Amino acid sequence: MKNYLAIILILTTVLLSSCGGPKSFIYLQDMEPGRKYPVTLKHEAVINRDDRLKITVSSKSPELALPFNIHGGSFSVNSDGSISSYADRSSAEEGYRVDVDGNIDFPILGTLHVEGLTVSQAIDLIKSGIEEGNYIKNPIVTIEFLNFRYTVMGAVGSTGTYSVSGDRVTIFEALARAGGPTAQASLDKIAVIRDLGDDREMYVLDLRTKDVFDSPCYYLQQNDMVYVEPKYRKKDAEDRGWQIGTTLLSVITAICSVIWAVSAIN
């Protein structure tokens, strides 16, 4: 009886060892606890066509900045030197839309080409135009995205297009919002499709390694498409083998328990 049980246990061990384990589902497998890793990638969003931007200009003299903050409206100078605004609120809330040519129509300065610029570069462009026109000395300019969005498809819990406030979204945050990768996801084949001007480029990320932090797609850009590739049939077979193996182990364990109990009674 003991030899019989030993043979069953050996066969079960061999069966389980031949099946693929769940290691492929672990993120950042090559990172070590307690070790410090330098942050080399500094993220800054790039402005693209069809973006909507909230642009605010301020200065020590608010009345000088007011004309630059009138979007879809007008202003007038009163007899006492004060300025009254007549803004279209609905237009102002929508911000400045970057047209198909990559331009925005900005008050006083006119048409500005902002496509392909980072936020800081666009800020410098507007500040330079204001200072060179002697409108304001040392103006303060801020830019925020009003429609930052991305799309997640493939082997995730919930596919779809997601909108967020701000412009700082990592690939891990994007996947978490989409319900995370499913058991059928290939963590080493996370594709990010990105529009770069008139071109479209695809990057492939491996979430199992720390190298993902150095990828240009670790931080998503506006309108990025994330595709989580399902596993190939070979991987699916390994998963099924693992499931079958664990089921057989449970059955064999139950049988062994019954046999052992019967032997003990006899």
VEXDO-276061 format. One record per residue (C-alpha): x, y, z. Coordinates in steps of 0.05 Angstrom, whole numbers, padded with zeros to 5 digits, always signed. Example, Ala and Ser with C-alpha at 12.3 -4.5 7.8 and 13.67 -1.06 7.14 Angstrom:
BEGIN
+00246-00090+00156/+00273-00021+00143/
//
This chain:
BEGIN
+00000+00000+00000/+00056+00048+00017/+00091+00034-00049/+00025+00047-00086/+00016+00114-00052/+00088+00133-00066/+00080+00118-00140/+00018+00162-00143/+00053+00220-00109/+00113+00214-00155/+00069+00214-00218/+00031+00274-00192/+00096+00313-00179/+00121+00298-00249/+00055+00320-00279/+00054+00386-00243/+00127+00401-00258/+00113+00392-00333/+00058+00444-00332/+00071+00519-00340/+00069+00556-00274/+00039+00625-00260/+00106+00661-00260/+00090+00696-00326/+00035+00735-00290/+00084+00771-00243/+00101+00843-00258/+00172+00870-00254/+00204+00802-00239/+00275+00830-00242/+00266+00883-00188/+00297+00870-00120/+00263+00892-00055/+00301+00947-00019/+00344+00966-00078/+00340+01037-00106/+00330+01048-00180/+00344+01117-00209/+00287+01153-00245/+00316+01173-00312/+00252+01187-00351/+00220+01256-00342/+00151+01259-00371/+00121+01318-00407/+00058+01313-00450/+00062+01332-00524/+00007+01372-00557/-00028+01339-00616/-00084+01355-00664/-00154+01357-00635/-00128+01370-00565/-00167+01420-00523/-00123+01465-00481/-00140+01509-00422/-00091+01568-00427/-00088+01620-00373/-00046+01683-00372/-00034+01722-00308/+00010+01779-00284/+00020+01828-00227/-00030+01873-00263/-00092+01830-00275/-00123+01881-00323/-00065+01872-00371/-00074+01796-00373/-00149+01799-00382/-00148+01806-00459/-00108+01742-00464/-00159+01704-00424/-00219+01721-00467/-00236+01660-00509/-00296+01667-00554/-00313+01736-00526/-00291+01809-00525/-00269+01863-00478/-00272+01939-00473/-00234+01993-00436/-00277+02037-00391/-00269+02112-00380/-00234+02100-00314/-00183+02054-00346/-00214+01989-00321/-00228+01932-00369/-00295+01897-00377/-00300+01828-00408/-00356+01798-00450/-00336+01725-00455/-00376+01668-00482/-00375+01622-00422/-00391+01558-00461/-00333+01571-00509/-00285+01590-00454/-00298+01525-00417/-00282+01485-00479/-00213+01515-00484/-00171+01523-00546/-00178+01467-00597/-00116+01449-00637/-00140+01447-00709/-00120+01397-00764/-00059+01441-00781/-00035+01440-00709/-00053+01512-00695/-00094+01550-00643/-00123+01620-00650/-00099+01657-00589/-00122+01727-00569/-00078+01785-00590/-00022+01738-00614/-00064+01707-00669/-00048+01639-00699/+00003+01597-00661/+00029+01529-00684/+00032+01485-00622/+00027+01414-00650/+00088+01373-00631/+00108+01420-00575/+00112+01398-00503/+00072+01437-00452/+00133+01477-00429/+00152+01494-00501/+00081+01519-00515/+00084+01561-00452/+00150+01591-00474/+00121+01606-00543/+00062+01645-00513/+00105+01681-00461/+00154+01702-00515/+00098+01730-00559/+00070+01770-00501/+00137+01798-00479/+00161+01814-00550/+00097+01853-00562/+00109+01892-00498/+00040+01873-00473/+00062+01846-00405/+00128+01840-00370/+00142+01771-00340/+00074+01740-00354/+00055+01675-00321/+00025+01624-00370/-00006+01557-00351/-00032+01503-00398/-00076+01443-00380/-00107+01389-00423/-00183+01387-00421/-00193+01322-00461/-00134+01276-00445/-00157+01207-00465/-00130+01139-00487/-00159+01072-00509/-00146+01003-00480/-00162+00940-00520/-00146+00866-00520/-00140+00818-00461/-00162+00866-00405/-00221+00866-00357/-00257+00924-00391/-00238+00952-00459/-00256+01023-00478/-00234+01096-00483/-00217+01130-00418/-00212+01204-00402/-00171+01231-00344/-00156+01299-00313/-00085+01323-00324/-00035+01292-00371/+00005+01243-00328/-00018+01171-00337/+00028+01111-00333/+00018+01045-00370/+00004+01011-00303/-00049+01063-00285/-00082+01056-00353/-00086+00980-00347/-00112+00984-00276/-00168+01030-00298/-00186+00979-00352/-00192+00923-00300/-00122+00898-00309/-00095+00844-00356/-00134+00778-00356/-00105+00709-00346/-00099+00704-00421/-00056+00767-00428/+00016+00766-00452/+00051+00813-00404/+00112+00815-00450/+00070+00840-00509/+00035+00904-00489/+00031+00947-00552/+00023+01022-00550/+00004+01055-00616/+00019+01129-00618/+00007+01184-00670/+00069+01226-00683/+00049+01282-00729/+00034+01250-00797/+00063+01183-00775/+00038+01127-00730/+00086+01084-00690/+00079+01022-00647/+00120+01006-00585/+00120+00939-00548/+00128+00937-00472/+00146+00879-00427/+00113+00889-00359/+00154+00832-00329/+00218+00873-00329/+00239+00939-00298/+00260+00964-00367/+00187+00986-00376/+00204+01047-00334/+00253+01071-00388/+00204+01063-00445/+00179+01126-00481/+00109+01096-00471/+00114+01085-00395/+00076+01152-00393/+00019+01153-00442/+00008+01211-00490/-00058+01239-00514/-00098+01190-00557/-00051+01131-00546/-00080+01063-00561/-00059+01006-00515/-00068+00935-00539/-00056+00876-00493/-00042+00816-00536/-00074+00749-00516/-00028+00690-00507/-00012+00643-00564/-00040+00573-00566/+00023+00545-00535/+00013+00588-00474/-00060+00570-00471/-00042+00497-00471/+00006+00508-00414/-00048+00543-00374/-00097+00487-00387/-00044+00437-00367/-00034+00474-00302/-00108+00474-00288/-00115+00400-00305/-00055+00384-00262/-00082+00419-00201/-00150+00386-00211/-00117+00317-00216/-00076+00332-00154/-00140+00346-00115/-00172+00282-00140/-00112+00239-00125/-00105+00270-00056/-00178+00252-00042/-00168+00181-00067/-00105+00172-00025/-00142+00198+00036/-00198+00147+00026/-00148+00090+00014/-00109+00110+00076/-00172+00112+00118/-00195+00044+00093/-00126+00015+00107/-00126+00044+00177/-00195+00013+00192/-00173-00055+00166/
//
